[in-house]
Amino acid sequence: IVFFLRYLTQISSLHLLIKLVFLCFVTTPVGLEGDADLQFLLIGGELVKIRSSSWKKNRFYKLQEDCRTLWHESKKTFRRNQTFSIDDIESVRKGRQSEGLKKHTDPSVEEQCFSIIFKGRKKNLDLMAVNAEEANRWVSSLEKVKTTISNLSHQQKSEHWIINCMRKADKNEDNKMTLKELKHFLRQINVEVDDTYAEEIFKKCDKSNSGSLEGAEIKHFYDLLTHREEIDVIYNKYAQTQGQMSLRDLLNFLLNEQREQATAEDASKLIEKYEVDETAKQKKHMTKDGFLMYLHHEEGSILNPAHIPVYQDMSQPLNHYYISSSHNTYLMEDQLKGPSSTEAYIKALTKSCRCVELDCWDGANGEPVIYHGYTITSKVLFRDVIKAIKDYAFKTSDYPVILSLENHCSVEQQKLMAHYLISILGDALVTKPFGDTMPTNFPSPEELKGKILIKGKRLNKLDAIFNNNNTIEEGTVSEEDEAADCENGQKKSKIKLAKQLSDIVIYCKSVHFSGFEHAKDSHGFYEMSSFKESKAFNLAETSATAYIHHNMDKLSRIYPAGSRTNSSNYNPVPMWNVGCQIVALNFQTPSKEMHLNQGRFLTNGTCGYILKPEFQRSLSSQFDPNTLTQGPWMKRKTFYIMVISGQQLPKINKDKHKSIVDPLVRVEIYGVPADNASKETHHIENNGFNPMWNENFQFDIHVPELAMLRFVVEDYDTTSPNDLIGQYCLPLTSVQNGYRHVPLLTKRGDVICSAGLFVHLMLLDAQ
């Protein structure tokens, strides 16, 4: 692709350049050139937009020429046309699957309906086509284009983004760029240059002295713009064969700079995969363009490609894993007045959350509901939540899902809850222990694939199932440890528990925590406690080793304090440090804590389960994260990092045309207290397109298996707190050495398509 761009010397208009670049970037590589579904979207059509039972309006929708933006008309006088990016779409769902469509449409139009689900908090777009065939066409076409765009390489996304910005800068659409349009374009791509420098670039490219750039002149300007000086330096150091990297040169680079256990065969495969010049490929050479392509793909990423699929042992007992877990899963916003929704469960489950919370209360007409008790949060039917869980539990991960029940219901409605769980979840629900005898340990995630476990109160011990002593009809138990009445200062109470609900609690029986010794002597492996964050943090600080040993045998669930009415989060790292598995966070709240959670579960196939380090699983371990002593956990490393440059950082204030970011990068380490550290570059004024820092940092790491690395890019401000531009977090043990690109994510954890950092890293044994 880059090779193709370098030689586009015959292009005579910006419009043609854009079209050719689009065909090269989006269509040709994935077979969409002339694709009927793409043409269908480009032509567009009329759909019914549905907001309520009375608000159903015809609107025209079509894909714009950039093939990344969907346009639709609006009747609002101040907003005649509206657009949204394909990148903003999380999923397209066929049928009446959204709450809005279920509520505001008749089942008879099921086949005509579909919903566009957006990332973040943007409301779903509920639509209805004229017939089922048309609806299917919209769904399949949108999914195809969305998949195509998401599968583009970083380099392709980057190039396409620049070309789109060029097109937008061509205000009068004459396929030329004046000096004024060039300045507008530079501001669009987040770089501020003084007038003298802008004129200098312009004159250098305006070979015809016509006062505007067109054709090959635009290509020349593009080449100047996208030139990566730092890549030149690295490439030229190793390109020792007729100005190119030979197979041997590339192997030297992989061995000496990237510190990989590479062979000549590995180098040959990279040339075959990424070299764009056929002549060079035949010589087993890699040009600078091929080298850049390699650096922008997963082999050149900071994240070790071997850690992307499921690579850990998944056959150990369930309590040997960290489990991605959500608190108040039903909430879309805060826990005082925010809406409850099945959509919140779908979002969490599709992000591989494996433990979700159901706060259950008596509802009208005998139907149990889910909401945050003693607040004005809206309610959602229990049965609708279970249906959503059934449909989405295993869309992104096959490993088991735990439903954490917080039960405030009457016996009658509990019976209905049990009925819904059994009838809707079917064979997926674990209703009895595995095997014919009383188990002594948890099954593994592998054994529990596709299964759903219920966490809640149980009337008797699990061994009653095998002792023919499981005949209790109902009984009184204390409410769940983390019940809303405790969170809101209410008095603890007792509730009656229905046998039907009790009987389906198998491996996750909720019990009150009365101390580690008491738990060891009195509780079975399947009896687990929930800890309010203040209690858990106190235990982690004062009795860390005992807590770790407790978690070698049992599960622990940690949940945020009830005082967090804005649904903020606590730092999950100290809880992982003491081996707690179910560290529940408010998934609906974008925050540093959620970035750490996303980073912790980024690897191992993003399956929602991460195997704990051996020293958190071995009974002989005396590990204490607070007072480090010698042991298998002490694998001292020195971590060197050079923050070199950034690429195409997004504008923070898109409404202000002249707003340009002043980026800085902070590198943070999270782990045991001795490893926690943070270091920051200087800020670069008025350049978000290609800032260069070239700053070196060093970190001393004591327990690398628990360490997390986080990059934070901020817009520096002297008068107010810095704004977040992007962030990325991953386990330190999954970092690749050498020159690497770092993707950047939004505050909500979505990929920023064209943005990234370029760094050099080295994790070495401490001297």
VOMISE-627430 format. One record per residue (C-alpha): residue in three letters; x, y, z. Coordinates in steps of 0.2 Angstrom, whole numbers, plus 5000, padded with zeros to 4 digits. Layout:
ALAXYZ;...
END
This chain:
ILE500050005000;VAL501450125005;PHE502450074990;PHE500850104979;LEU500750284986;ARG502550324984;TYR502350294965;LEU500650384962;THR501550514951;GLN500250504937;ILE498750564948;SER498050724941;SER496750764954;LEU496450754973;HIS494750674970;LEU495550534960;LEU496950514973;ILE495650494986;LYS494650364976;LEU496250264972;VAL496850274990;PHE495150214996;LEU495150064984;CYS496850024989;PHE496550035008;VAL494849965010;THR494149874995;THR495449774986;PRO496349695001;VAL494749615008;GLY493749594991;LEU492549734993;GLU492949814976;GLY491249814966;ASP490449724981;ALA488549724980;ASP488249754999;LEU489449904998;GLN488549974983;PHE486849954993;LEU487450065007;LEU488150194995;ILE486450214987;GLY485550205003;GLY483750195007;GLU482250245018;LEU482050175036;VAL480850205050;LYS481750275065;ILE480850225081;ARG481050315098;SER479350275106;SER477650205102;SER477150375095;TRP478850435088;LYS479150335072;LYS479850435058;ASN480450395040;ARG482250445038;PHE483450425023;TYR485150335027;LYS486650315016;LEU488550275017;GLN489550425012;GLU490950414999;ASP492350385012;CYS491450225016;ARG491750255034;THR490250375038;LEU488450345038;TRP487350495034;HIS485550525038;GLU484350665036;SER483650755051;LYS482050865052;LYS482850985065;THR483051155058;PHE484751175066;ARG485351005061;ARG484850965043;ASN486050825041;GLN486850705054;THR488250585052;PHE489050455063;SER490650345060;ILE490650165056;ASP492050155070;ASP490750215083;ILE489650055080;GLU489849925093;SER488649795084;VAL487149785073;ARG485749675080;LYS484449595069;GLY482649585076;ARG481849665091;GLN483349635102;SER483449815110;GLU482349865125;GLY481650005114;LEU481049895100;LYS480349765112;LYS479349905120;HIS478850005106;THR478549885091;ASP477349735089;PRO478049555088;SER477349545070;VAL478749655063;GLU480149555071;GLU480949515055;GLN480949705049;CYS481849775064;PHE483649795068;SER484649905080;ILE486349995078;ILE487249985095;PHE488550115098;LYS490050115109;GLY490050215125;ARG488450295131;LYS487650345115;LYS485850285113;ASN485450135102;LEU484750175085;ASP483150075083;LEU482650055065;MET481349965054;ALA481449915036;VAL479949895024;ASN480149705024;ALA481249565031;GLU482349555015;GLU482849735016;ALA483149725035;ASN484349575032;ARG485249675018;TRP485549825030;VAL486149715044;SER487349605033;SER488049755023;LEU488349865039;GLU489249715047;LYS490249685032;VAL490949865031;LYS491149865049;THR492249705049;THR493149765034;ILE493649935043;SER494049845059;ASN495249725050;LEU496249865042;SER498049875048;HIS498650015058;GLN499550085043;GLN498050075032;LYS496950165045;SER498250295047;GLU498350325028;HIS496550325025;TRP496250455039;ILE497550575032;ILE496650565015;ASN494950595022;CYS495650745031;MET496350805014;ARG494650785006;LYS493850885020;ALA495051025019;ASP494651045000;LYS493251165004;ASN492751214987;GLU492951034980;ASP494051094965;ASN495250944969;LYS496651074973;MET497451134989;THR497751324992;LEU498851385006;LYS497351425016;GLU496651255013;LEU498351175018;LYS498351275034;HIS496551205038;PHE497151035034;LEU498551045046;ARG497451105060;GLN496250955056;ILE497650835058;ASN498150915075;VAL499751005070;GLU499951195072;VAL501351275061;ASP501851455059;ASP501351545043;THR503151555037;TYR503451365039;ALA501751325031;GLU502251445016;GLU503951355015;ILE503051185013;PHE501851255001;LYS503251324990;LYS504251164991;CYS502751074984;ASP502051204972;LYS503251154957;SER502051234945;ASN502051404954;SER500151404952;GLY499651454969;SER498851284973;LEU499351104974;GLU498650974963;GLY499050794957;ALA500850754960;GLU501150904970;ILE499850844983;LYS500750674983;HIS502450764986;PHE501650855001;TYR500850695007;ASP502650615007;LEU503350755016;LEU501950755029;THR502050565032;HIS503950545033;ARG504550465049;GLU506350525053;GLU506450405068;ILE506150255056;ASP507450315044;VAL508750315058;ILE508350135063;TYR508150065046;ASN509750145039;LYS510750075054;TYR510349895048;ALA510049915029;GLN511849865025;THR511449785008;GLN511349904993;GLY510350025004;GLN509049895009;MET508849765023;SER509449595017;LEU508749435025;ARG510349435036;ASP510149625040;LEU508349595046;LEU508849445056;ASN510249555065;PHE508849685069;LEU507749555076;LEU509049475087;ASN509949635092;GLU508649765094;GLN507049665096;ARG507849535107;GLU506849395099;GLN507349215097;ALA507249235078;THR507949125064;ALA508249155046;GLU506649075042;ASP505749195054;ALA506549345045;SER506049265028;LYS504249255033;LEU504149435038;ILE504849485021;GLU503649375012;LYS502149445023;TYR502549635023;GLU503749685009;VAL502749784996;ASP504049784982;GLU504049624972;THR505849654966;ALA506449674984;LYS505449524989;GLN506249414976;LYS507949464982;LYS507449425000;HIS507649605004;MET506549725015;THR506249905009;LYS505950045021;ASP504050035016;GLY504049855020;PHE504949885037;LEU503650015042;MET502249895037;TYR503049765049;LEU503249885063;HIS501349925062;HIS500749745063;GLU500649635078;GLU502449575076;GLY502949755079;SER501649785092;ILE502149805111;LEU500949665115;ASN501749485113;PRO500749405099;ALA500949235108;HIS499949305122;ILE498449365111;PRO497549185110;VAL497149085125;TYR498949025130;GLN498748985148;ASP498348815157;MET496448825159;SER496348655168;GLN496648715185;PRO495348745198;LEU494248895196;ASN494848985211;HIS496648985203;TYR496149125191;TYR495749315191;ILE494049325185;SER493449485175;SER491949545186;SER490649685186;HIS489749765201;ASN487949835199;THR488049765181;TYR486249825177;LEU486650005178;MET487150115163;GLU487650265173;ASP487650305192;GLN486850205206;LEU485650335213;LYS484650385198;GLY485350305182;PRO484450185171;SER484449995173;SER484549905157;THR484849735149;GLU486049825137;ALA487249845152;TYR487349655154;ILE487549635135;LYS488949765135;ALA489849685150;LEU489749505143;THR490349555126;LYS491849635135;SER492149455142;CYS491549505159;ARG491349335168;CYS490449375184;VAL488949495183;GLU487849555197;LEU485949545199;ASP485149645212;CYS483449565214;TRP481849645221;ASP479949605221;GLY479149685206;ALA477349725201;ASN476249585195;GLY477249455204;GLU478749475192;PRO480449505200;VAL481449655195;ILE483249705195;TYR483749885201;HIS484749965214;GLY483749965230;TYR483250115240;THR483650225225;ILE482650295210;THR483650195197;SER482450125184;LYS481949935185;VAL482149795172;LEU481249625173;PHE482249485180;ARG481749365166;ASP482349495152;VAL484049505160;ILE484149305161;LYS483649305142;ALA484949435138;ILE486249335148;LYS485749175139;ASP485949255122;TYR487649345125;ALA488549255139;PHE489749155127;LYS489849275112;THR491649325116;SER492249195128;ASP491749015130;TYR492249015149;PRO491049005163;VAL489949155169;ILE489449175187;LEU487849265191;SER488049345208;LEU486249355215;GLU485849495228;ASN484249425234;HIS482849535242;CYS481349445235;SER479849365243;VAL479849165243;GLU478549175229;GLN479549285218;GLN481149185222;LYS480249025215;LEU479949125199;MET481749175198;ALA482248995200;HIS481048945187;TYR481649075174;LEU483449025178;ILE483148845175;SER481948855160;ILE482848995151;LEU484648945154;GLY484348755151;ASP485848645150;ALA487048795152;LEU486548805171;VAL487548705183;THR486248625194;LYS487248495203;PRO489048455206;PHE490148365193;GLY490448185197;ASP489548055208;THR490348095225;MET490548255235;PRO491948365226;THR493448435236;ASN493948565224;PHE493248675210;PRO493048615192;SER494148705180;PRO493648845167;GLU493948715154;GLU492748595162;LEU491548735164;LYS491548795146;GLY489848855141;LYS489148845159;ILE488348965170;LEU488548965189;ILE487449045202;LYS488149135217;GLY486949155231;LYS486349095248;ARG486048905251;LEU485048825264;ASN486248685268;LYS487948615264;LEU488348545247;ASP488648375253;ALA486748365258;ILE486448325239;PHE487448155242;ASN486748115259;ASN484948115254;ASN484748265266;ASN484148395253;THR482348405258;ILE482248575267;GLU480748665259;GLU481248845264;GLY482248925278;THR482849095285;VAL484549165280;SER485449325282;GLU485449445267;GLU486849445255;ASP488449525263;GLU488449665250;ALA486649695251;ALA486049875247;ASP485349895265;CYS487049875272;GLU487749995258;ASN486450125263;GLY486650115282;GLN485050015284;LYS484949875297;LYS485449695292;SER483949585291;LYS483449405288;ILE482549335273;LYS481649175269;LEU482549075255;ALA481548965243;LYS482248785241;GLN482048805222;LEU483348945222;SER484448875235;ASP484648705226;ILE485448785211;VAL486848865221;ILE488148735219;TYR489948805218;CYS489748985224;LYS488748975241;SER488749145249;VAL489349145268;HIS489749285280;PHE491649305283;SER492149295302;GLY494049275300;PHE495249175290;GLU495449045304;HIS493549025305;ALA493349005286;LYS494748875286;ASP493948775299;SER492148795295;HIS491848825277;GLY491948715262;PHE492948765246;TYR491348815238;GLU490748935252;MET491349105247;SER491249275255;SER491049455248;PHE492049595255;LYS491649775255;GLU493149875248;SER493649955265;LYS493649775274;ALA494649695259;PHE495949835259;ASN496249825277;LEU496449635277;ALA497649655262;GLU498649775272;THR498649685288;SER498549505284;ALA499149485266;THR499849315267;ALA498349245276;TYR497249325263;ILE498249245249;HIS498149075257;HIS496249095260;ASN496149125241;MET497148965237;ASP495648865243;LYS494148985241;LEU493449115230;SER493349305236;ARG492249435229;ILE492649625232;TYR491449755228;PRO491449955229;ALA490850045244;GLY489050105244;SER489650275247;ARG490250285229;THR488550355223;ASN489350405207;SER489850225203;SER491650265204;ASN492950125206;TYR494350075218;ASN496050015213;PRO495949835209;VAL497849805209;PRO498049775228;MET496649655228;TRP497449555214;ASN499049565224;VAL498249455237;GLY497449335225;CYS495649395226;GLN494849325210;ILE493149415208;VAL493749595210;ALA492049685204;LEU492149855196;ASN490849975189;PHE491049925171;GLN489850075166;THR491150205173;PRO492650245162;SER494150265174;LYS495950225177;GLU495350075187;MET494350005172;HIS495950035161;LEU496949925173;ASN495549795172;GLN495549795153;GLY497449785154;ARG497449635166;PHE496149535155;LEU496949595138;THR497849435135;ASN497449245135;GLY496149265122;THR495249405131;CYS494249265139;GLY493949345156;TYR495149225165;ILE496949245169;LEU497949115179;LYS498649185195;PRO500549175197;GLU501149005205;PHE501649095221;GLN499849135224;ARG499248955221;SER500548855231;LEU500148815249;SER502048825254;SER502149015248;GLN502449145261;PHE502249285249;ASP501749455256;PRO501649605243;ASN501849735257;THR503549665264;LEU504449585251;THR505649445256;GLN506649325245;GLY505549195236;PRO505049135219;TRP504049295217;MET505749395218;LYS506249405199;ARG507049575199;LYS507049665183;THR507649835176;PHE506449905164;TYR507150035152;ILE505950125140;MET506250265128;VAL504650365123;ILE505150415105;SER503650485096;GLY501750495094;GLN500650475078;GLN499050555074;LEU498450595091;PRO496650645091;LYS495950825095;ILE495250845112;ASN494150995108;LYS493450955091;ASP492251105092;LYS493651225092;HIS494351235074;LYS496051305080;SER496151195095;ILE497851095094;VAL498450975108;ASP500050995118;PRO500450815121;LEU501450735135;VAL501650545139;ARG501650475157;VAL502250295159;GLU501550205175;ILE501950045183;TYR500649965195;GLY501049805205;VAL501649775223;PRO501949935232;ALA503849935229;ASP503549925210;ASN502250065209;ALA503050215200;SER502650355187;LYS503750455175;GLU503250585163;THR503950665147;HIS503950855143;HIS502550915133;ILE502650965114;GLU501751125110;ASN500451125096;ASN500850955088;GLY499650805089;PHE500150735072;ASN501950685074;PRO502650735091;MET504450685096;TRP504950665114;ASN506450545114;GLU506550535132;ASN507250385142;PHE506550315159;GLN507150175170;PHE506050075182;ASP506649945195;ILE505349795196;HIS505349665210;VAL503849565206;PRO503649565187;GLU502249435187;LEU501049555196;ALA501649715187;MET500549815174;LEU501249945162;ARG500050095158;PHE500350225145;VAL499450395147;VAL499450525134;GLU498750695140;ASP498450865133;TYR499550985144;ASP498651135152;THR499451265163;THR497751325171;SER496751165173;PRO496950975174;ASN497650895159;ASP496350815147;LEU496650625142;ILE497050595124;GLY497250415125;GLN497850265136;TYR498450085135;CYS498749955148;LEU499549785148;PRO500349655159;LEU502249695160;THR502549505156;SER501649525140;VAL502849665133;GLN503949635118;ASN505749705119;GLY506349825106;TYR505649955094;ARG503749945096;HIS502150035092;VAL500850055106;PRO499050075101;LEU497950205110;LEU496250185118;THR494950305123;LYS494450335141;ARG493050205138;GLY494250075131;ASP493950085113;VAL495350085100;ILE495750255092;CYS495950195075;SER497450295068;ALA498350355084;GLY499850275093;LEU501550295101;PHE503250225095;VAL504350175109;HIS505950065113;LEU505849945128;MET507049825137;LEU506549715151;LEU508149645158;ASP508749545173;ALA509349665186;GLN511149665189;
END
